[in-house]
């Protein structure tokens, strides 16, 4: 997964959750979920942290000539 896809999909899930809760609240249904739970975007944030950390470490390794290319 690319960081751009993960961020975009996470924002889409938050927007979908909010719109769904607003529409269904008119019919007396409470479907709002906390956006920071793992069911909504928790795995997206985890993927962003993991990929971001790996890419930063890779960038630092390249900058400090850790590879013999």
C-alpha positions in Angstrom: 0.0 0.0 0.0 1.3 3.4 -0.9 1.1 6.2 1.7 -1.1 8.3 -0.6 -3.7 5.5 -1.0 -3.7 4.9 2.7 -4.2 8.5 3.6 -6.9 9.0 0.9 -8.8 5.8 1.9 -8.6 6.8 5.6 -10.1 10.2 4.9 -12.8 8.6 2.7 -13.7 6.2 5.6 -14.0 9.2 8.0 -16.2 11.2 5.6 -18.4 8.1 4.9 -18.8 7.5 8.6 -19.8 11.1 9.2 -22.3 11.3 6.3 -23.8 7.9 7.2 -24.3 9.0 10.8 -25.9 12.3 9.8 -28.3 10.8 7.4 -29.4 7.9 9.6 -29.7 10.1 12.7 -32.8 11.6 11.0 -34.4 8.2 11.3 -33.5 7.7 14.9 -30.5 5.4 14.2 -27.2 6.0 16.0 -24.5 4.6 13.7 -21.6 7.0 14.5 -18.3 5.3 15.2 -15.2 6.9 16.7 -12.9 7.7 13.8 -9.7 6.7 15.6 -10.8 3.1 16.3 -9.1 0.3 14.5 -12.5 -0.5 12.7 -12.5 2.9 10.9 -9.0 4.1 10.2 -6.7 2.5 12.8 -5.1 0.1 10.3 -4.6 3.0 7.8 -2.7 4.9 10.5 -0.7 1.8 11.4 0.3 1.4 7.7 1.2 5.0 7.4 3.5 4.8 10.4 5.2 1.6 9.3 5.7 2.6 5.7 6.8 6.1 6.7 9.4 4.8 9.2 10.8 2.3 6.6 11.1 5.0 3.9 12.7 7.5 6.2 15.3 4.9 7.4 15.9 4.0 3.7 16.4 7.6 2.8 18.8 8.1 5.7 20.8 5.0 4.6 21.1 6.4 1.1 22.1 9.9 2.3 24.9 8.5 4.6 26.2 6.1 1.9 25.4 2.9 3.7 25.1 1.1 0.4 28.1 0.3 -2.0 26.5 1.1 -5.3 
